[in-house]
Amino acid sequence: MFDPAAAISDLDQELGESGQSVTLSRPAGGPADLVCQAFVRGYKPEQLVGAITQQDSLVILSPTALAAVAWPVPEGGDRVKVGAVWKRVQAAGPIYMAGVLVRVELQVLGS
C-alpha cells in the first residue's frame, strides 16, 4: 500500500541531507520568492527525448516547502535560481500518490 505521508517524509529527509538551496519565483505578479531545498540534476542521455535537451535540468521539490507558505505548484514560465543562475521552468510535473501531492518535478532551462 502506498503511503503519501511516508513518501513526503522520506523526500523531506533526503532533501535536508543532500539537497541544495534554490529560489522559486513567479515573475507575473505571483507570490513572494520562496527559498527551499531541491535536487537539481542534469538529464541522462537516454532521457533526452522530445523537448528535453542537454541544457535542461531536472529540479525536484517537496510539497512541504510549498505548503508552508501557500506557494502554488510551479508552472511553465516560473523561474528557479540555482546558485547564481536563473533558469526558466519549461514544464512542471506534479506527482500524486493516492490523490496527495508527494513531489514536484520541474524541467528547467538556463545556463
Order of alpha helices (4+ residues) and beta strands (2+ residues): alpha-beta-beta-beta-alpha-beta-beta-beta
